[in-house]
């Protein structure tokens, strides 16, 4: 692992630039040979045809009739799904946009404490609003399911070494047992690699599944989610810009309606501080 770390710190010629929340260049599309996938939609689990995948979204074909911006959970392999929003509909095909932030799979209280620690460490200049909402302002403030649905704008990246190249990968979701990454390369199932999360540490992982540039990595040892607080994440832009991978007929307005709304860091800090003090 020390050798891996020195390689990273020393740089690597030709290593891809890290994916950025503000980078809207054409994404690599992985066209698939009529593969299948599973989705969670409207309380049901359904098998669908997976047409293609890109770094920010997917196209599926399914016998459902969702509305624009509906939530669909896309299962590409074992472990947690990718949370998606419906962005366009045409002839039975559905364009999905992946959720922007890194989803953290743990109980709501642990997640809230982690997010607050990340903001305090990595964004100390972010101040709470002058008049934050008091925790007792709403009777249901202590409802953990309500707190668990709030969104954050933070995106964690990492690095893996594969085929003599260092690759920056985006963490789509992470839990104590595994992590779903966007690597934009197909890693072979069963491969053992090191996932470097910078100041959050280096971890031995096994590729559990891989398709279309997305991969599920399994930690060799249980990952302590609190370690994420040591690494500074990116902040997704508050103002949405239409990425190139979306179909031209996609709706031009923001994909985040009230149920998808992300908090600005200042508002999120006020919310978390108020909730955790309650």
C-alpha positions in Angstrom: 0.0 0.0 0.0 2.9 2.4 0.7 4.1 1.8 -2.9 0.6 2.6 -4.1 0.6 5.8 -2.1 4.0 6.9 -3.3 2.9 6.3 -6.9 -0.1 8.5 -6.4 1.9 11.3 -4.7 4.6 11.1 -7.4 2.0 11.4 -10.2 1.5 9.2 -13.2 1.8 10.2 -16.8 -1.4 9.8 -18.7 -3.5 9.3 -15.7 -7.1 10.5 -16.3 -8.1 13.8 -14.8 -10.5 13.4 -11.9 -14.2 13.6 -12.7 -15.7 16.9 -11.5 -19.1 17.9 -10.5 -18.8 20.8 -12.9 -17.5 18.8 -15.8 -20.1 18.5 -18.5 -18.1 17.1 -21.4 -19.5 14.3 -23.5 -19.6 11.2 -21.2 -18.4 7.9 -22.5 -21.5 5.8 -23.3 -21.3 2.1 -22.9 -23.8 0.5 -25.3 -24.8 -2.8 -24.0 -26.0 -5.9 -25.9 -29.5 -6.0 -24.5 -28.5 -6.7 -20.9 -31.0 -6.9 -18.1 -31.1 -5.0 -14.8 -33.5 -4.6 -11.9 -35.2 -1.4 -10.8 -37.1 -0.4 -7.8 -40.1 1.8 -8.7 -43.3 2.7 -6.9 -42.8 0.1 -4.3 -42.2 -2.7 -6.8 -39.1 -4.6 -8.0 -39.0 -5.1 -11.8 -36.7 -6.6 -14.4 -35.9 -4.2 -17.3 -33.7 -4.1 -20.4 -30.5 -2.0 -19.9 -29.7 -0.3 -23.2 -26.7 1.8 -22.3 -24.8 3.4 -19.4 -22.7 6.5 -19.1 -20.9 8.3 -16.2 -24.0 10.2 -15.3 -27.0 8.1 -16.4 -28.6 5.2 -18.1 -31.2 4.2 -20.7 -33.6 1.4 -19.9 -36.6 -0.1 -21.6 -39.5 -1.1 -19.3 -43.2 -1.6 -19.2 -43.9 1.2 -16.8 -45.3 4.7 -17.1 -43.3 7.0 -14.8 -43.5 10.8 -14.8 -40.6 13.1 -15.4 -38.4 13.4 -12.3 -39.8 10.3 -10.6 -37.3 8.3 -8.6 -36.1 5.0 -9.8 -33.5 2.8 -8.1 -31.3 1.0 -10.6 -29.7 -2.3 -9.5 -26.7 -3.2 -11.6 -25.3 -5.8 -9.3 -25.2 -6.9 -5.7 -25.2 -4.2 -3.0 -26.8 -0.8 -3.0 -28.6 0.5 -6.1 -28.0 3.8 -7.9 -30.6 6.4 -7.1 -31.9 7.9 -10.4 -34.3 10.6 -11.6 -36.4 10.1 -14.8 -35.2 12.7 -17.3 -37.0 11.7 -20.5 -39.5 9.2 -21.9 -40.0 8.0 -25.4 -41.5 4.8 -26.9 -41.1 2.6 -23.8 -37.5 3.8 -23.3 -36.6 5.8 -20.2 -33.6 8.1 -19.7 -32.3 8.1 -16.1 -30.0 10.6 -14.5 -27.9 9.4 -11.6 -28.1 11.2 -8.3 -25.3 13.7 -8.0 -24.1 13.2 -4.4 -22.3 10.3 -2.9 -24.9 8.3 -1.0 -23.8 7.1 2.5 -25.6 3.9 3.6 -25.9 3.9 7.4 -28.4 4.9 10.0 -29.6 8.5 9.7 -28.0 9.6 13.0 -24.5 8.3 12.0 -24.9 9.9 8.6 -25.8 13.3 10.0 -22.9 13.3 12.4 -20.5 12.4 9.6 -21.8 15.1 7.3 -21.6 17.7 10.0 -18.0 16.6 10.8 -17.1 16.8 7.1 -18.5 20.4 6.8 -16.7 21.5 9.9 -13.3 20.0 8.8 -13.3 20.7 5.1 -15.5 23.8 4.8 -14.8 25.8 8.0 -15.6 29.0 6.3 -19.2 27.9 5.7 -21.3 29.6 8.4 -24.8 28.8 9.4 -27.5 31.3 8.3 -28.3 34.2 10.5 -31.7 32.8 11.5 -31.6 29.0 11.3 -34.7 27.0 11.8 -35.0 25.9 15.4 -35.2 22.2 16.0 -38.5 22.5 17.9 -40.2 24.4 15.1 -41.7 21.2 13.7 -43.3 18.5 15.8 -41.9 15.7 13.6 -38.3 17.0 13.9 -37.2 13.9 15.7 -38.6 11.6 13.0 -35.4 9.7 11.8 -37.1 8.7 8.6 -37.6 12.3 7.7 -34.0 13.2 8.5 -32.9 10.2 6.4 -34.5 11.6 3.3 -32.7 15.0 3.2 -30.0 15.3 0.5 -26.5 16.7 0.6 -24.4 18.1 -2.2 -21.1 16.3 -1.4 -19.2 14.0 -3.8 -16.2 11.9 -2.8 -13.6 10.6 -5.3 -10.8 8.0 -4.9 -8.1 6.4 -6.9 -7.5 2.8 -8.1 -4.5 1.3 -9.9 -5.5 -0.8 -12.9 -3.4 -2.1 -15.8 -0.4 0.1 -14.9 -2.6 3.3 -14.7 -3.9 5.3 -11.9 -7.6 6.0 -12.4 -9.7 8.5 -10.5 -13.1 7.1 -9.6 -16.2 8.6 -8.3 -17.9 7.1 -5.3 -21.6 6.8 -6.0 -22.6 5.1 -2.7 -20.6 3.6 0.1 -21.4 1.4 3.1 -19.3 -0.4 5.7 -19.2 -3.5 3.4 -18.7 -2.0 0.0 -18.7 0.9 -2.4 -20.2 1.5 -5.8 -17.8 3.5 -8.1 -17.9 5.1 -11.5 -14.6 4.2 -13.1 -15.5 4.5 -16.8 -13.6 1.2 -17.4 -14.9 -2.4 -17.1 -12.9 -4.0 -14.2 -12.9 -7.8 -14.2 -15.0 -9.4 -11.6 -12.9 -11.0 -8.8 -10.0 -8.6 -9.4 -8.3 -7.4 -6.2 -7.2 -3.8 -6.2 -6.4 -1.0 -3.7 -8.9 1.8 -3.3 -7.1 5.0 -2.2 -9.3 7.5 -0.5 -6.6 10.0 0.2 -6.6 11.2 3.8 -9.4 8.7 4.5 -7.0 5.8 4.0 -6.2 2.9 1.6 -8.3 -0.2 1.4 -8.0 -3.7 -0.1 -11.1 -4.4 -2.2 -12.4 -7.0 -4.5 -14.4 -6.3 -7.7 -17.8 -7.9 -7.0 -19.4 -6.9 -10.3 -18.7 -4.5 -13.1 -20.8 -3.3 -16.1 -20.8 -0.2 -18.3 -18.1 1.6 -16.3 -19.8 1.1 -13.0 -18.4 -1.4 -10.4 -19.3 -2.7 -7.0 -16.2 -3.1 -4.8 -16.3 -5.2 -1.6 -14.1 -4.2 1.3 -11.8 -7.0 2.6 -12.3 -5.6 6.1 -15.2 -3.6 7.4 -14.9 0.1 6.4 -15.5 2.7 9.2 -17.6 5.3 7.5 -16.4 7.9 10.0 -13.1 7.8 8.1 -14.7 9.7 5.2 -14.6 12.9 7.3 -10.8 13.1 6.8 -11.0 13.6 3.0 -12.4 16.8 1.4 -15.2 16.0 -1.0 -16.3 18.1 -4.0 -19.5 20.1 -3.9 -22.1 19.6 -6.6 -23.2 22.8 -8.2 -26.4 24.3 -6.8 -27.5 25.5 -10.2 -28.1 22.5 -12.5 -26.6 22.5 -16.0 -27.8 20.1 -18.7 -25.1 17.4 -19.1 -24.2 16.3 -22.7 -25.2 12.7 -22.0 -28.9 13.5 -21.7 -31.2 13.0 -24.7 -31.9 16.2 -26.7 -35.6 15.8 -25.9 -35.0 15.9 -22.1 -36.8 18.4 -20.1 -34.7 21.6 -19.8 -35.7 22.5 -16.2 -34.0 21.4 -13.0 -34.2 17.7 -12.2 -34.6 18.4 -8.5 -38.2 19.0 -7.6 -39.1 19.4 -3.9 -38.6 15.7 -3.1 -35.1 15.8 -4.7 -33.9 19.2 -3.4 -30.3 19.5 -2.2 -29.4 21.8 0.6 -26.7 24.4 0.3 -23.9 23.7 2.8 -24.8 26.6 5.0 -28.4 25.4 5.3 -27.3 21.8 5.7 -24.9 22.8 8.5 -27.7 24.7 10.3 -30.1 21.9 9.9 -27.7 19.3 11.2 -26.4 21.3 14.1 -30.0 22.1 15.1 -31.1 18.4 14.8 -28.1 16.9 16.6 -28.5 19.3 19.5 -32.1 18.4 19.9 
